Amino acid sequence: MTAEEFKSIQKWISEVDSLKRAIISGRRKSFSPRYERIDIRPVKIKEELLLQFVFHDGKQDLTKNFSPTELNIPALLDEGYANILIERFDETLTIRITKQGALQIHRSKHSDVKQVEVEHDRKKERALPISDEIFKALGIASLSGELIPRQADKYRQVDDFLKIIDSCLDQLAEKVISVVDLGCGNAYLTFAVYRYFSLKGKDVKVVGVDNKPESRARNARIAKELGVSNQIEFIASDIANYPVKKTTLVIALHACDTATDDALAWAVKSEAKVILVSPCCHHDLNKRIKQAGQEWEPVFRNGIVKERFADLITDSLRAELLRINGYKADIVEFVSIDHTPRNLMIRATFSGISADRRNFESLCEQWSINPYLATLLP
C-alpha cells in the first residue's frame, strides 16, 4: 500500500460526520494481527463526536474511544489485516488487501440520509422502562424516572428475567394468570412481573412468599402505595411450608441453597405451566458428593473446582427431575455474568411427557448422591 492509499483509508474512517461504521477483519498470509475483528462507529460523549473502537480477540471485547485526530489506521493495517468495510452516508467501500499488500477497492454509491445513532449509551429495548412507577417505588429509579446507578445490576437482572418470561408467552396464553414468586425478598421481580403482565392486558394475580416478616411488611406497604394490594399479596412463610395451590407461573430468583429445591418441588406440585428458577448457592450437594473413581482426584483436589463441579451437577439433576415429572427443561444464562455470578436459570414448561429415570439414577449412583429435590418429588 502506498502512503496515499493509507491516507485515503484514514480519511474515510476519520470523517466522523459522514461515517456510519467501519469493520477491519481477516488476516493476510504470514501475518498474525492482535485481534480477529475491529468494529468502529461514531459516538457522542459530552457533546463531542468520537470514534468508538471495539477490539474482538475471540475471548473478550476491549472498547476504546478516540478523537479523529488520534487515529493511526496505517499502524493497525500494518499488523496484517486483510479486509476493511467502510459504510458512509453516500457510499460503501469494500477493501481487500492482498498478500502482496495491494488494495482492491469496490465502491457502491447510495443516497442514505438516515441519521446514525451516535449516543454513547444507546437506548435498548427494555421489557419495562426504567421510568415505570414500579421502579420509582422500589428505589431502582429516581423520582424523575432515571436509573439510580447503584441499582443498575438489579434493574438488568429484572429486565432480563422478564425477557425470559416473554419467550414463554405461548405457554401462558390464559387471560387470567396466577404467579407465585418464592423467596421474593424485596420483591423487585414480584412487582415487575405484575406490571409486565398488566401491560400485556392480562388479569394477573401475584403472590410473593418470603420467610422474613419485615420483607412482607415492606412489600405490602409498597403495594398499598401503588394501589395494587388487590393484585399483589405478600406472605411471610418458608417456601416448604407455604400451602400448594394451582398456579400458572412459578418464579424464584436466587433462593438460597435447598430453598431452590423447595421452590421447584412446590412448582411441580402446583401443576405450574411454566417454572423459571435462578438458583443461588449450592452447599448441600457439595458437602455430600464423592469422586467417582480415582481418575477424578484432580477435580476434587481443589475446593473451588469441586464446588463449581457440584454446582453444575446439582442444577443438571434438578433439570432432569423436572423432565421426569413431565416438563421440558433446560438451563440457560438469563443475564450476563458481569451483572451477577449466579446467572444460570432452570427454565421448564409443562409437556406431560415424562423422561426415563435411568439416566438420573445412574448419575446418582455414580457420584454416591441423593439430591434433596429427589426426596421432595414423587
C-alpha positions as a Python dict, from the first residue, in 0.01 Angstrom:
ca = {
    (1, 'M'): (0, 0, 0),
    (2, 'T'): (123, 344, -84),
    (3, 'A'): (125, 635, 158),
    (4, 'E'): (-152, 796, -45),
    (5, 'E'): (-372, 487, -13),
    (6, 'F'): (-317, 479, 361),
    (7, 'K'): (-411, 844, 376),
    (8, 'S'): (-737, 777, 190),
    (9, 'I'): (-844, 498, 427),
    (10, 'Q'): (-759, 716, 728),
    (11, 'K'): (-968, 999, 579),
    (12, 'W'): (-1270, 777, 502),
    (13, 'I'): (-1282, 649, 860),
    (14, 'S'): (-1191, 968, 1048),
    (15, 'E'): (-1459, 1185, 888),
    (16, 'V'): (-1697, 1124, 1176),
    (17, 'D'): (-1984, 1331, 1037),
    (18, 'S'): (-2002, 1110, 728),
    (19, 'L'): (-1926, 768, 878),
    (20, 'K'): (-2185, 507, 972),
    (21, 'R'): (-1949, 227, 1070),
    (22, 'A'): (-1629, 51, 972),
    (23, 'I'): (-1507, -305, 1022),
    (24, 'I'): (-1145, -424, 1000),
    (25, 'S'): (-1106, -802, 991),
    (26, 'G'): (-933, -1105, 841),
    (27, 'R'): (-559, -1157, 812),
    (28, 'R'): (-314, -1163, 529),
    (29, 'K'): (-90, -1461, 470),
    (30, 'S'): (209, -1479, 707),
    (31, 'F'): (61, -1214, 939),
    (32, 'S'): (-89, -1255, 1288),
    (33, 'P'): (-281, -939, 1384),
    (34, 'R'): (-371, -900, 1751),
    (35, 'Y'): (-747, -900, 1701),
    (36, 'E'): (-990, -1108, 1498),
    (37, 'R'): (-1205, -806, 1421),
    (38, 'I'): (-1229, -434, 1499),
    (39, 'D'): (-1567, -256, 1490),
    (40, 'I'): (-1568, 122, 1458),
    (41, 'R'): (-1862, 357, 1495),
    (42, 'P'): (-1915, 727, 1577),
    (43, 'V'): (-2029, 809, 1930),
    (44, 'K'): (-2119, 1131, 2104),
    (45, 'I'): (-1970, 1173, 2450),
    (46, 'K'): (-2020, 1500, 2635),
    (47, 'E'): (-2127, 1665, 2309),
    (48, 'E'): (-1805, 1559, 2134),
    (49, 'L'): (-1811, 1323, 1835),
    (50, 'L'): (-1558, 1045, 1882),
    (51, 'L'): (-1484, 711, 1719),
    (52, 'Q'): (-1551, 404, 1930),
    (53, 'F'): (-1329, 104, 1857),
    (54, 'V'): (-1436, -240, 1981),
    (55, 'F'): (-1148, -487, 1956),
    (56, 'H'): (-1250, -856, 1948),
    (57, 'D'): (-984, -1119, 2023),
    (58, 'G'): (-1221, -1418, 2036),
    (59, 'K'): (-1231, -1424, 2417),
    (60, 'Q'): (-1332, -1077, 2528),
    (61, 'D'): (-1400, -733, 2386),
    (62, 'L'): (-1195, -422, 2450),
    (63, 'T'): (-1364, -86, 2389),
    (64, 'K'): (-1176, 242, 2344),
    (65, 'N'): (-1283, 585, 2223),
    (66, 'F'): (-1059, 807, 2009),
    (67, 'S'): (-1086, 1152, 1865),
    (68, 'P'): (-1038, 1153, 1484),
    (69, 'T'): (-700, 1325, 1525),
    (70, 'E'): (-574, 1038, 1744),
    (71, 'L'): (-633, 770, 1482),
    (72, 'N'): (-347, 578, 1331),
    (73, 'I'): (-519, 345, 1086),
    (74, 'P'): (-197, 271, 890),
    (75, 'A'): (-35, 128, 1206),
    (76, 'L'): (-337, -100, 1254),
    (77, 'L'): (-331, -221, 894),
    (78, 'D'): (43, -288, 917),
    (79, 'E'): (-42, -570, 1161),
    (80, 'G'): (-172, -770, 865),
    (81, 'Y'): (-548, -727, 839),
    (82, 'A'): (-699, -828, 507),
    (83, 'N'): (-1049, -675, 490),
    (84, 'I'): (-1193, -331, 551),
    (85, 'L'): (-1560, -237, 523),
    (86, 'I'): (-1641, 134, 545),
    (87, 'E'): (-2005, 242, 535),
    (88, 'R'): (-2060, 615, 481),
    (89, 'F'): (-2373, 816, 411),
    (90, 'D'): (-2303, 843, 39),
    (91, 'E'): (-2114, 521, -35),
    (92, 'T'): (-1992, 185, 90),
    (93, 'L'): (-1629, 89, 39),
    (94, 'T'): (-1526, -275, 46),
    (95, 'I'): (-1148, -303, 56),
    (96, 'R'): (-940, -617, 18),
    (97, 'I'): (-567, -609, 95),
    (98, 'T'): (-384, -880, -97),
    (99, 'K'): (-93, -1080, 43),
    (100, 'Q'): (138, -856, -163),
    (101, 'G'): (-13, -551, 9),
    (102, 'A'): (-208, -421, -290),
    (103, 'L'): (-551, -266, -242),
    (104, 'Q'): (-863, -390, -420),
    (105, 'I'): (-1137, -132, -365),
    (106, 'H'): (-1503, -170, -457),
    (107, 'R'): (-1722, 139, -417),
    (108, 'S'): (-2101, 145, -427),
    (109, 'K'): (-2275, 482, -424),
    (110, 'H'): (-2606, 541, -246),
    (111, 'S'): (-2808, 827, -106),
    (112, 'D'): (-2889, 729, 251),
    (113, 'V'): (-2977, 1031, 459),
    (114, 'K'): (-3088, 847, 773),
    (115, 'Q'): (-2924, 978, 1086),
    (116, 'V'): (-2681, 744, 1261),
    (117, 'E'): (-2734, 679, 1631),
    (118, 'V'): (-2427, 829, 1796),
    (119, 'E'): (-2528, 842, 2162),
    (120, 'H'): (-2276, 659, 2376),
    (121, 'D'): (-2545, 482, 2581),
    (122, 'R'): (-2780, 384, 2303),
    (123, 'K'): (-3134, 316, 2414),
    (124, 'K'): (-3205, -54, 2437),
    (125, 'E'): (-3542, -216, 2420),
    (126, 'R'): (-3648, -299, 2773),
    (127, 'A'): (-3930, -520, 2893),
    (128, 'L'): (-4025, -240, 3131),
    (129, 'P'): (-3885, 115, 3103),
    (130, 'I'): (-3689, 241, 3400),
    (131, 'S'): (-3931, 534, 3423),
    (132, 'D'): (-4217, 299, 3527),
    (133, 'E'): (-4374, 390, 3861),
    (134, 'I'): (-4290, 41, 3989),
    (135, 'F'): (-3917, 114, 3976),
    (136, 'K'): (-3958, 453, 4141),
    (137, 'A'): (-4146, 295, 4431),
    (138, 'L'): (-3882, 22, 4466),
    (139, 'G'): (-3593, 267, 4474),
    (140, 'I'): (-3440, 146, 4147),
    (141, 'A'): (-3527, 471, 3968),
    (142, 'S'): (-3527, 828, 4093),
    (143, 'L'): (-3849, 1028, 4121),
    (144, 'S'): (-3768, 1178, 3781),
    (145, 'G'): (-3753, 829, 3628),
    (146, 'E'): (-3376, 799, 3593),
    (147, 'L'): (-3185, 481, 3682),
    (148, 'I'): (-3007, 507, 4017),
    (149, 'P'): (-2652, 393, 3927),
    (150, 'R'): (-2604, 158, 4223),
    (151, 'Q'): (-2923, -26, 4118),
    (152, 'A'): (-2809, -88, 3760),
    (153, 'D'): (-2731, -458, 3814),
    (154, 'K'): (-3064, -519, 3985),
    (155, 'Y'): (-3254, -349, 3702),
    (156, 'R'): (-3066, -552, 3441),
    (157, 'Q'): (-3143, -880, 3623),
    (158, 'V'): (-3514, -797, 3644),
    (159, 'D'): (-3525, -686, 3280),
    (160, 'D'): (-3352, -1000, 3153),
    (161, 'F'): (-3576, -1218, 3371),
    (162, 'L'): (-3882, -1054, 3212),
    (163, 'K'): (-3742, -1123, 2867),
    (164, 'I'): (-3720, -1493, 2954),
    (165, 'I'): (-4086, -1477, 3059),
    (166, 'D'): (-4161, -1314, 2726),
    (167, 'S'): (-4010, -1615, 2548),
    (168, 'C'): (-4259, -1839, 2732),
    (169, 'L'): (-4576, -1647, 2644),
    (170, 'D'): (-4706, -1926, 2421),
    (171, 'Q'): (-4739, -2140, 2736),
    (172, 'L'): (-4902, -1851, 2925),
    (173, 'A'): (-5190, -1783, 2691),
    (174, 'E'): (-5467, -1762, 2951),
    (175, 'K'): (-5647, -1435, 3009),
    (176, 'V'): (-5605, -1484, 3385),
    (177, 'I'): (-5250, -1552, 3505),
    (178, 'S'): (-5156, -1658, 3858),
    (179, 'V'): (-4795, -1605, 3959),
    (180, 'V'): (-4611, -1712, 4274),
    (181, 'D'): (-4266, -1564, 4348),
    (182, 'L'): (-4096, -1794, 4601),
    (183, 'G'): (-3827, -1632, 4813),
    (184, 'C'): (-3926, -1289, 4680),
    (185, 'G'): (-3704, -1085, 4915),
    (186, 'N'): (-3753, -715, 4839),
    (187, 'A'): (-3996, -808, 4559),
    (188, 'Y'): (-3828, -627, 4271),
    (189, 'L'): (-3923, -914, 4043),
    (190, 'T'): (-4267, -962, 4202),
    (191, 'F'): (-4378, -609, 4121),
    (192, 'A'): (-4212, -609, 3778),
    (193, 'V'): (-4386, -933, 3675),
    (194, 'Y'): (-4720, -791, 3783),
    (195, 'R'): (-4665, -475, 3577),
    (196, 'Y'): (-4535, -673, 3278),
    (197, 'F'): (-4848, -891, 3257),
    (198, 'S'): (-5079, -596, 3327),
    (199, 'L'): (-4935, -410, 3028),
    (200, 'K'): (-4994, -724, 2820),
    (201, 'G'): (-5365, -693, 2905),
    (202, 'K'): (-5366, -995, 3138),
    (203, 'D'): (-5575, -1028, 3451),
    (204, 'V'): (-5288, -1115, 3683),
    (205, 'K'): (-5272, -1214, 4050),
    (206, 'V'): (-4925, -1233, 4209),
    (207, 'V'): (-4818, -1374, 4544),
    (208, 'G'): (-4475, -1304, 4691),
    (209, 'V'): (-4354, -1552, 4953),
    (210, 'D'): (-4059, -1483, 5183),
    (211, 'N'): (-3968, -1607, 5530),
    (212, 'K'): (-3885, -1260, 5664),
    (213, 'P'): (-4183, -1079, 5822),
    (214, 'E'): (-4008, -744, 5773),
    (215, 'S'): (-3989, -808, 5398),
    (216, 'R'): (-4360, -888, 5389),
    (217, 'A'): (-4439, -564, 5575),
    (218, 'R'): (-4220, -352, 5346),
    (219, 'N'): (-4353, -507, 5027),
    (220, 'A'): (-4716, -484, 5139),
    (221, 'R'): (-4665, -115, 5216),
    (222, 'I'): (-4529, -51, 4866),
    (223, 'A'): (-4821, -244, 4711),
    (224, 'K'): (-5064, -26, 4906),
    (225, 'E'): (-4885, 293, 4796),
    (226, 'L'): (-4907, 181, 4434),
    (227, 'G'): (-5274, 86, 4469),
    (228, 'V'): (-5218, -277, 4370),
    (229, 'S'): (-5288, -454, 4701),
    (230, 'N'): (-5578, -641, 4543),
    (231, 'Q'): (-5348, -785, 4276),
    (232, 'I'): (-5026, -846, 4471),
    (233, 'E'): (-5025, -1030, 4803),
    (234, 'F'): (-4728, -1096, 5029),
    (235, 'I'): (-4694, -1392, 5266),
    (236, 'A'): (-4434, -1445, 5540),
    (237, 'S'): (-4355, -1815, 5521),
    (238, 'D'): (-4083, -2065, 5444),
    (239, 'I'): (-4126, -2197, 5092),
    (240, 'A'): (-4159, -2555, 5218),
    (241, 'N'): (-4446, -2456, 5449),
    (242, 'Y'): (-4643, -2248, 5200),
    (243, 'P'): (-4959, -2442, 5101),
    (244, 'V'): (-4958, -2573, 4747),
    (245, 'K'): (-5223, -2431, 4514),
    (246, 'K'): (-5269, -2447, 4140),
    (247, 'T'): (-5056, -2179, 3974),
    (248, 'T'): (-4977, -2074, 3617),
    (249, 'L'): (-4623, -1942, 3660),
    (250, 'V'): (-4377, -2004, 3943),
    (251, 'I'): (-4062, -1795, 3967),
    (252, 'A'): (-3771, -1781, 4211),
    (253, 'L'): (-3470, -1554, 4184),
    (254, 'H'): (-3169, -1664, 4389),
    (255, 'A'): (-3343, -1873, 4654),
    (256, 'C'): (-3054, -1990, 4870),
    (257, 'D'): (-2926, -2350, 4855),
    (258, 'T'): (-3207, -2605, 4910),
    (259, 'A'): (-3470, -2328, 4908),
    (260, 'T'): (-3437, -2358, 4530),
    (261, 'D'): (-3531, -2726, 4562),
    (262, 'D'): (-3828, -2632, 4779),
    (263, 'A'): (-3935, -2385, 4509),
    (264, 'L'): (-3904, -2643, 4231),
    (265, 'A'): (-4095, -2905, 4428),
    (266, 'W'): (-4368, -2651, 4512),
    (267, 'A'): (-4394, -2557, 4144),
    (268, 'V'): (-4431, -2918, 4028),
    (269, 'K'): (-4695, -2993, 4291),
    (270, 'S'): (-4883, -2675, 4196),
    (271, 'E'): (-4901, -2801, 3835),
    (272, 'A'): (-4736, -2484, 3710),
    (273, 'K'): (-4732, -2446, 3334),
    (274, 'V'): (-4402, -2256, 3343),
    (275, 'I'): (-4123, -2267, 3603),
    (276, 'L'): (-3840, -2013, 3598),
    (277, 'V'): (-3586, -2054, 3878),
    (278, 'S'): (-3243, -1897, 3907),
    (279, 'P'): (-3051, -2088, 4179),
    (280, 'C'): (-2818, -1926, 4427),
    (281, 'C'): (-2559, -2108, 4640),
    (282, 'H'): (-2530, -2489, 4617),
    (283, 'H'): (-2396, -2610, 4951),
    (284, 'D'): (-2600, -2926, 5000),
    (285, 'L'): (-2459, -3149, 4727),
    (286, 'N'): (-2110, -3006, 4756),
    (287, 'K'): (-2090, -3143, 5112),
    (288, 'R'): (-2205, -3493, 5014),
    (289, 'I'): (-2068, -3560, 4667),
    (290, 'K'): (-1783, -3813, 4641),
    (291, 'Q'): (-1548, -3857, 4349),
    (292, 'A'): (-1650, -4133, 4111),
    (293, 'G'): (-1316, -4310, 4090),
    (294, 'Q'): (-952, -4216, 4140),
    (295, 'E'): (-932, -4055, 3798),
    (296, 'W'): (-1149, -3771, 3932),
    (297, 'E'): (-896, -3682, 4203),
    (298, 'P'): (-758, -3380, 4005),
    (299, 'V'): (-1108, -3228, 4003),
    (300, 'F'): (-1175, -3291, 4372),
    (301, 'R'): (-829, -3187, 4487),
    (302, 'N'): (-910, -2815, 4469),
    (303, 'G'): (-1205, -2693, 4673),
    (304, 'I'): (-1315, -2422, 4431),
    (305, 'V'): (-1316, -2665, 4136),
    (306, 'K'): (-1510, -2925, 4334),
    (307, 'E'): (-1759, -2657, 4440),
    (308, 'R'): (-1825, -2545, 4083),
    (309, 'F'): (-1849, -2904, 3965),
    (310, 'A'): (-2105, -2976, 4237),
    (311, 'D'): (-2300, -2665, 4129),
    (312, 'L'): (-2325, -2797, 3773),
    (313, 'I'): (-2423, -3148, 3886),
    (314, 'T'): (-2687, -3003, 4121),
    (315, 'D'): (-2860, -2795, 3854),
    (316, 'S'): (-2831, -3070, 3591),
    (317, 'L'): (-3003, -3319, 3822),
    (318, 'R'): (-3269, -3062, 3910),
    (319, 'A'): (-3350, -3017, 3542),
    (320, 'E'): (-3354, -3395, 3491),
    (321, 'L'): (-3600, -3439, 3779),
    (322, 'L'): (-3829, -3182, 3615),
    (323, 'R'): (-3813, -3383, 3290),
    (324, 'I'): (-3903, -3697, 3482),
    (325, 'N'): (-4204, -3510, 3619),
    (326, 'G'): (-4337, -3415, 3276),
    (327, 'Y'): (-4158, -3088, 3199),
    (328, 'K'): (-3947, -2981, 2908),
    (329, 'A'): (-3649, -2831, 3094),
    (330, 'D'): (-3326, -2659, 3001),
    (331, 'I'): (-3060, -2449, 3171),
    (332, 'V'): (-2989, -2107, 3021),
    (333, 'E'): (-2789, -1795, 3101),
    (334, 'F'): (-3052, -1533, 3180),
    (335, 'V'): (-2818, -1237, 3243),
    (336, 'S'): (-2454, -1159, 3172),
    (337, 'I'): (-2205, -1276, 3433),
    (338, 'D'): (-2093, -910, 3451),
    (339, 'H'): (-2411, -840, 3649),
    (340, 'T'): (-2417, -1144, 3878),
    (341, 'P'): (-2209, -1464, 3906),
    (342, 'R'): (-2537, -1651, 3976),
    (343, 'N'): (-2659, -1608, 3621),
    (344, 'L'): (-2800, -1951, 3530),
    (345, 'M'): (-3170, -2025, 3509),
    (346, 'I'): (-3361, -2352, 3507),
    (347, 'R'): (-3644, -2297, 3260),
    (348, 'A'): (-3924, -2554, 3241),
    (349, 'T'): (-4257, -2573, 3059),
    (350, 'F'): (-4508, -2849, 3120),
    (351, 'S'): (-4534, -3102, 2836),
    (352, 'G'): (-4693, -3402, 3008),
    (353, 'I'): (-4419, -3628, 2867),
    (354, 'S'): (-4204, -3790, 3136),
    (355, 'A'): (-3839, -3876, 3078),
    (356, 'D'): (-3687, -4211, 3170),
    (357, 'R'): (-3543, -4218, 3524),
    (358, 'R'): (-3247, -4435, 3436),
    (359, 'N'): (-3006, -4152, 3345),
    (360, 'F'): (-3087, -3974, 3669),
    (361, 'E'): (-3043, -4289, 3878),
    (362, 'S'): (-2719, -4376, 3704),
    (363, 'L'): (-2570, -4033, 3778),
    (364, 'C'): (-2677, -4050, 4142),
    (365, 'E'): (-2520, -4394, 4179),
    (366, 'Q'): (-2200, -4284, 4007),
    (367, 'W'): (-2150, -3989, 4242),
    (368, 'S'): (-2299, -4153, 4556),
    (369, 'I'): (-2562, -3882, 4598),
    (370, 'N'): (-2933, -3845, 4660),
    (371, 'P'): (-3031, -3487, 4567),
    (372, 'Y'): (-3256, -3308, 4813),
    (373, 'L'): (-3509, -3237, 4537),
    (374, 'A'): (-3545, -3611, 4476),
    (375, 'T'): (-3672, -3650, 4834),
    (376, 'L'): (-3941, -3388, 4773),
    (377, 'L'): (-4086, -3515, 4446),
    (378, 'P'): (-4269, -3843, 4382),
}
